[in-house]
Amino acid sequence: MLPAFLVPEIDAEENGSGPALDVSGQAGRVLRLTLGITRALEQQSLDVSIWGSSDGVTWSEHPVVAFPQKFYGGTYSMLMDLSKHPEVRWVQAHWKMNRWGRGSLKPMFGFYLFAQALESGLAA
C-alpha cells in the first residue's frame, strides 16, 4: 500500500535492510523513491538499493534500482518503473555503509526512504 516508508527514519551504524513492502497493487506504475539523509558523519558513504521479489521470500540477483552513492545529508529522489519489472510484487531496501579516515571507523547515517506512486502522466 502506497505511499509508504521502505525504511522509516533510523540512525544506522551497520549495513542492513528494511521490511518487505507489497507493491502488487502498483504493477506497471512508476514509483517515486525519496531518500532523506538527516544525519551524516564526515568521510563515509551510503549505498541504497531496492531489490524485487515475486513472492516476498526469494529476492532478485540484482537490484531493481539503486541510488548513486551518497556522502552528505539532503533529500534525493529517483524513479522506479515497475513496468520494466512485471515479476516484482514485493520490494525491499538494502543499504551498505563505509567509513574511512581517522578516529572511529564505525559509520553512522540517519536516513529514511519513502515510496509513492506517481499520478498518470507525471513521469513523462
C-alpha positions as protocol buffer text, in pm:
chain_id: "A"
residue {
  index: 1
  type: MET
  ca { x: 0 y: 0 z: 0 }
}
residue {
  index: 2
  type: LEU
  ca { x: 145 y: 335 z: -103 }
}
residue {
  index: 3
  type: PRO
  ca { x: 253 y: 589 z: -4 }
}
residue {
  index: 4
  type: ALA
  ca { x: 474 y: 411 z: 249 }
}
residue {
  index: 5
  type: PHE
  ca { x: 817 y: 408 z: 408 }
}
residue {
  index: 6
  type: LEU
  ca { x: 1056 y: 145 z: 274 }
}
residue {
  index: 7
  type: VAL
  ca { x: 1279 y: 248 z: 564 }
}
residue {
  index: 8
  type: PRO
  ca { x: 1127 y: 452 z: 847 }
}
residue {
  index: 9
  type: GLU
  ca { x: 1370 y: 714 z: 978 }
}
residue {
  index: 10
  type: ILE
  ca { x: 1657 y: 540 z: 1155 }
}
residue {
  index: 11
  type: ASP
  ca { x: 2009 y: 604 z: 1279 }
}
residue {
  index: 12
  type: ALA
  ca { x: 2203 y: 313 z: 1125 }
}
residue {
  index: 13
  type: GLU
  ca { x: 2554 y: 211 z: 1226 }
}
residue {
  index: 14
  type: GLU
  ca { x: 2581 y: -100 z: 1009 }
}
residue {
  index: 15
  type: ASN
  ca { x: 2463 y: -246 z: 681 }
}
residue {
  index: 16
  type: GLY
  ca { x: 2103 y: -358 z: 676 }
}
residue {
  index: 17
  type: SER
  ca { x: 1769 y: -391 z: 504 }
}
residue {
  index: 18
  type: GLY
  ca { x: 1420 y: -262 z: 557 }
}
residue {
  index: 19
  type: PRO
  ca { x: 1097 y: -458 z: 571 }
}
residue {
  index: 20
  type: ALA
  ca { x: 949 y: -609 z: 255 }
}
residue {
  index: 21
  type: LEU
  ca { x: 674 y: -393 z: 105 }
}
residue {
  index: 22
  type: ASP
  ca { x: 389 y: -534 z: -105 }
}
residue {
  index: 23
  type: VAL
  ca { x: 365 y: -333 z: -430 }
}
residue {
  index: 24
  type: SER
  ca { x: 145 y: -582 z: -619 }
}
residue {
  index: 25
  type: GLY
  ca { x: -126 y: -316 z: -646 }
}
residue {
  index: 26
  type: GLN
  ca { x: 121 y: -89 z: -828 }
}
residue {
  index: 27
  type: ALA
  ca { x: 205 y: -325 z: -1118 }
}
residue {
  index: 28
  type: GLY
  ca { x: 312 y: -134 z: -1427 }
}
residue {
  index: 29
  type: ARG
  ca { x: 329 y: 200 z: -1245 }
}
residue {
  index: 30
  type: VAL
  ca { x: 616 y: 437 z: -1178 }
}
residue {
  index: 31
  type: LEU
  ca { x: 711 y: 499 z: -816 }
}
residue {
  index: 32
  type: ARG
  ca { x: 899 y: 798 z: -681 }
}
residue {
  index: 33
  type: LEU
  ca { x: 1156 y: 699 z: -420 }
}
residue {
  index: 34
  type: THR
  ca { x: 1273 y: 970 z: -182 }
}
residue {
  index: 35
  type: LEU
  ca { x: 1588 y: 915 z: 23 }
}
residue {
  index: 36
  type: GLY
  ca { x: 1628 y: 1164 z: 305 }
}
residue {
  index: 37
  type: ILE
  ca { x: 1965 y: 1171 z: 482 }
}
residue {
  index: 38
  type: THR
  ca { x: 1910 y: 1351 z: 809 }
}
residue {
  index: 39
  type: ARG
  ca { x: 2244 y: 1282 z: 978 }
}
residue {
  index: 40
  type: ALA
  ca { x: 2588 y: 1205 z: 838 }
}
residue {
  index: 41
  type: LEU
  ca { x: 2945 y: 1193 z: 964 }
}
residue {
  index: 42
  type: GLU
  ca { x: 3237 y: 1304 z: 751 }
}
residue {
  index: 43
  type: GLN
  ca { x: 3441 y: 1055 z: 549 }
}
residue {
  index: 44
  type: GLN
  ca { x: 3171 y: 795 z: 497 }
}
residue {
  index: 45
  type: SER
  ca { x: 2945 y: 671 z: 220 }
}
residue {
  index: 46
  type: LEU
  ca { x: 2595 y: 524 z: 193 }
}
residue {
  index: 47
  type: ASP
  ca { x: 2475 y: 294 z: -86 }
}
residue {
  index: 48
  type: VAL
  ca { x: 2098 y: 230 z: -103 }
}
residue {
  index: 49
  type: SER
  ca { x: 1943 y: -18 z: -344 }
}
residue {
  index: 50
  type: ILE
  ca { x: 1594 y: -162 z: -399 }
}
residue {
  index: 51
  type: TRP
  ca { x: 1552 y: -535 z: -456 }
}
residue {
  index: 52
  type: GLY
  ca { x: 1248 y: -708 z: -604 }
}
residue {
  index: 53
  type: SER
  ca { x: 1066 y: -1033 z: -541 }
}
residue {
  index: 54
  type: SER
  ca { x: 766 y: -1213 z: -685 }
}
residue {
  index: 55
  type: ASP
  ca { x: 680 y: -1383 z: -354 }
}
residue {
  index: 56
  type: GLY
  ca { x: 839 y: -1174 z: -76 }
}
residue {
  index: 57
  type: VAL
  ca { x: 1081 y: -1456 z: 7 }
}
residue {
  index: 58
  type: THR
  ca { x: 1322 y: -1504 z: -286 }
}
residue {
  index: 59
  type: TRP
  ca { x: 1490 y: -1180 z: -396 }
}
residue {
  index: 60
  type: SER
  ca { x: 1635 y: -1076 z: -732 }
}
residue {
  index: 61
  type: GLU
  ca { x: 2002 y: -1137 z: -809 }
}
residue {
  index: 62
  type: HIS
  ca { x: 2049 y: -768 z: -886 }
}
residue {
  index: 63
  type: PRO
  ca { x: 1879 y: -456 z: -754 }
}
residue {
  index: 64
  type: VAL
  ca { x: 1581 y: -317 z: -944 }
}
residue {
  index: 65
  type: VAL
  ca { x: 1723 y: 34 z: -891 }
}
residue {
  index: 66
  type: ALA
  ca { x: 1998 y: 193 z: -684 }
}
residue {
  index: 67
  type: PHE
  ca { x: 2069 y: 546 z: -573 }
}
residue {
  index: 68
  type: PRO
  ca { x: 2408 y: 687 z: -665 }
}
residue {
  index: 69
  type: GLN
  ca { x: 2647 y: 663 z: -370 }
}
residue {
  index: 70
  type: LYS
  ca { x: 2578 y: 935 z: -110 }
}
residue {
  index: 71
  type: PHE
  ca { x: 2815 y: 1115 z: 125 }
}
residue {
  index: 72
  type: TYR
  ca { x: 2615 y: 1410 z: 260 }
}
residue {
  index: 73
  type: GLY
  ca { x: 2282 y: 1497 z: 416 }
}
residue {
  index: 74
  type: GLY
  ca { x: 1999 y: 1604 z: 187 }
}
residue {
  index: 75
  type: THR
  ca { x: 1690 y: 1480 z: 6 }
}
residue {
  index: 76
  type: TYR
  ca { x: 1734 y: 1277 z: -311 }
}
residue {
  index: 77
  type: SER
  ca { x: 1465 y: 1137 z: -543 }
}
residue {
  index: 78
  type: MET
  ca { x: 1462 y: 883 z: -822 }
}
residue {
  index: 79
  type: LEU
  ca { x: 1201 y: 690 z: -1019 }
}
residue {
  index: 80
  type: MET
  ca { x: 1144 y: 315 z: -1020 }
}
residue {
  index: 81
  type: ASP
  ca { x: 947 y: 193 z: -1324 }
}
residue {
  index: 82
  type: LEU
  ca { x: 766 y: -128 z: -1228 }
}
residue {
  index: 83
  type: SER
  ca { x: 652 y: -182 z: -1589 }
}
residue {
  index: 84
  type: LYS
  ca { x: 1013 y: -283 z: -1662 }
}
residue {
  index: 85
  type: HIS
  ca { x: 992 y: -546 z: -1386 }
}
residue {
  index: 86
  type: PRO
  ca { x: 649 y: -714 z: -1422 }
}
residue {
  index: 87
  type: GLU
  ca { x: 753 y: -1003 z: -1195 }
}
residue {
  index: 88
  type: VAL
  ca { x: 810 y: -771 z: -896 }
}
residue {
  index: 89
  type: ARG
  ca { x: 532 y: -786 z: -638 }
}
residue {
  index: 90
  type: TRP
  ca { x: 746 y: -702 z: -334 }
}
residue {
  index: 91
  type: VAL
  ca { x: 1032 y: -457 z: -284 }
}
residue {
  index: 92
  type: GLN
  ca { x: 1291 y: -421 z: -10 }
}
residue {
  index: 93
  type: ALA
  ca { x: 1557 y: -158 z: 54 }
}
residue {
  index: 94
  type: HIS
  ca { x: 1913 y: -261 z: 135 }
}
residue {
  index: 95
  type: TRP
  ca { x: 2191 y: -29 z: 247 }
}
residue {
  index: 96
  type: LYS
  ca { x: 2566 y: -56 z: 281 }
}
residue {
  index: 97
  type: MET
  ca { x: 2787 y: 193 z: 460 }
}
residue {
  index: 98
  type: ASN
  ca { x: 3159 y: 257 z: 462 }
}
residue {
  index: 99
  type: ARG
  ca { x: 3379 y: 488 z: 671 }
}
residue {
  index: 100
  type: TRP
  ca { x: 3745 y: 578 z: 631 }
}
residue {
  index: 101
  type: GLY
  ca { x: 3999 y: 821 z: 773 }
}
residue {
  index: 102
  type: ARG
  ca { x: 4093 y: 893 z: 1133 }
}
residue {
  index: 103
  type: GLY
  ca { x: 3909 y: 811 z: 1451 }
}
residue {
  index: 104
  type: SER
  ca { x: 3633 y: 555 z: 1476 }
}
residue {
  index: 105
  type: LEU
  ca { x: 3574 y: 362 z: 1156 }
}
residue {
  index: 106
  type: LYS
  ca { x: 3214 y: 289 z: 1256 }
}
residue {
  index: 107
  type: PRO
  ca { x: 2978 y: 462 z: 1009 }
}
residue {
  index: 108
  type: MET
  ca { x: 2656 y: 636 z: 1112 }
}
residue {
  index: 109
  type: PHE
  ca { x: 2380 y: 772 z: 892 }
}
residue {
  index: 110
  type: GLY
  ca { x: 2036 y: 894 z: 988 }
}
residue {
  index: 111
  type: PHE
  ca { x: 1805 y: 839 z: 693 }
}
residue {
  index: 112
  type: TYR
  ca { x: 1464 y: 733 z: 564 }
}
residue {
  index: 113
  type: LEU
  ca { x: 1332 y: 601 z: 233 }
}
residue {
  index: 114
  type: PHE
  ca { x: 980 y: 683 z: 118 }
}
residue {
  index: 115
  type: ALA
  ca { x: 789 y: 545 z: -183 }
}
residue {
  index: 116
  type: GLN
  ca { x: 485 y: 687 z: -356 }
}
residue {
  index: 117
  type: ALA
  ca { x: 310 y: 619 z: -685 }
}
residue {
  index: 118
  type: LEU
  ca { x: 324 y: 890 z: -948 }
}
residue {
  index: 119
  type: GLU
  ca { x: -1 y: 1014 z: -1091 }
}
residue {
  index: 120
  type: SER
  ca { x: -57 y: 914 z: -1455 }
}
residue {
  index: 121
  type: GLY
  ca { x: 139 y: 1127 z: -1699 }
}
residue {
  index: 122
  type: LEU
  ca { x: 381 y: 1277 z: -1444 }
}
residue {
  index: 123
  type: ALA
  ca { x: 675 y: 1057 z: -1541 }
}
residue {
  index: 124
  type: ALA
  ca { x: 689 y: 1182 z: -1899 }
}
